[in-house]
């Protein structure tokens, strides 16, 4: 199934949605990691850590945009449910899915980043950069590049920098 990029009425609407997806993503990737071993597990745990670090870095923007922190538990549950629905997929199938779907997400993030007001541009660009890093990793892992995890580690270090 091909997904279509979403459009948002305002950049703020997109940024709120993306922030909530980071909340979901942290749990999604951690839950998926529990179904995998070795490099797949390591990569998924790194993705979860990246999502968590993104939440920390973008918390001031999220607060300014009115993201409701009371929704976090329900959003995490959504991420867990989504991951559980994919638990039977093998690692190669997950990478295929990422390579197929994440370009759509990159397009969404890019559209919002290009229209974000000055106060939100850095956060919007960071969201875009993180999505690109996840996609770059998936493509490198699918190509069986021995250095693919470096992509995730480098981005995580950038966030922790």
Order of alpha helices (4+ residues) and beta strands (2+ residues): alpha-alpha-alpha-alpha-alpha-alpha
